[in-house]
């Protein structure tokens, strides 16, 4: 079973509109509510694959209760940490041409007691269940300093757990010192972590190797439409897939991480699963997570012959 930790979850409301005109009354043509947050999305992808998952997350107020209900409805076990404040509500406005305008709330500020309870809930869940991976994902809410993920990684390793981390900025750099087993940056997060621009796949591979030198056991790097890289102690692999139509990239990276961990979280076979899950996710609407029927493994190519000179479609400066 895969345990996910989402320190700053959300209730996501998406409205479909004919056109977004500032200052006007706009009538939505459709709406939906989803539980949000990167770790939440990993749990949703794991559940869509028919696997057990438990989501550890701080929840408060009516939005928090809705998040828990929505997760339960998708077959996800929830280990909530009660908050004095209310879980944040985010709004997305989708236009017919694919333009997505998002308004993300800052979320509640966690107290020192709530921050510690979140760590203790992860420990208790790991001890109580057959957990294969602990996955820590997303931004940190107010009240949790950049070292919070590092503390979580240290405690998890002390308990014998394997850790996958999807974080960025100071939180990622601090956690690297505790040697997480897998980190999953995108191209922009890679460039930020190493402090230099990325123009080619080779640049991204060198940046991933640098993260390993800073403490990461393995690096699963998402390069968007250009594919994915896996760099670990056995070598470097590059994976890509044919995608006919991109409908939404929301949660695609989270789906990729879920696919990687479902397949064992190691080696080129796991990279095949990661690429297949990510490719399937971008061809589905909104933040819908792929099921096994949506996967096209035959469309995936994984090779150790990394195209180092290939320019990135969207270079990162």
C-alpha positions, 0 to 999 in steps of 0.5 A: 500500500502507498501512503501519501502525505499532502500538507496543504490539500484543497477543495478544488472547484472548476467552472467551465465558461464560454469566455472569461470577461473581467467585470462581467457576470458570467454563467458557467456551463459546467462545474465540478468539485475535486479533492486537490493537492499533489499527494491527494492526486497520487492517491487518486491515481493509485486508487484508479489503478485498483491499488490500496492507498491511504492519504494523510492530510490536515483537514478543517472546516466544511471544505475539509469534510468535503475533501474527506467525503470525496476521497472516500467516494474514490476508494481512498482511505483517509487519515485526517489531522484535525485543524482549527482552521479551514482547508483552503478552497481553490477555483479554476475557470476553464474556457473552451480553447483550453485556457485555464485560470486558477486562483489558489488560496493560501490555506490555513496556518498550522500550529506547532502542535498540528505540525507535530501531529501530522508527523506522528500520524504518518508514523502511526499509519506506517506502523499500522499498515503494510506500507511500501512507499511514503510519498510526500508531495506539494507545497507547505502551508503556513506554519511549516518551515522549509525543514519540515519535509526533511524532518519527515524524511528523517523520521520515515527512514528511522522507521525503515520506510522508503520515501518519494518526495515531490517538492521544490525550492528550499523544502526540496534542498533541505530534504535532500540532506536526509537522502530521500529514496526518490525525488520527482522534480519537473524541469523548472524545479530541476533548474531552480535546484541546481541554479542554472538554465536547462536548454537540452535533455542533456542539461536536465540529465546533468541537473538530475545527477547533481541532485543525486550528488546532493542526496537524492537516491534516484531522480524521476524528472518530468520534462513535459512533452519532451518525456521523462528521465530516470537517474539512479545508481544503475544509470540513466534512462529516457522515456517518452510516449506518443500522445495524440491529443492533450486535453489537460495536464493537471495532475499528470506529474502526480499520475506519473509518480503513482505509476512509478511507485506502483511498478516498484519505484525502481529501474526502467520497468518503473519508468515505463509505467510512469511514462504510460500513466503521465501520457494517459493522464494528459489525454483525459479531462480535468484532473481525471486519473487514468485506469489500467484500461487507459494505459497504452504501454505499446506507445512508450519508449524507454532507452538508455541512449539518452538524446542529450543534444535534443532541445527542450520544447520549453527551455528553462532559464 
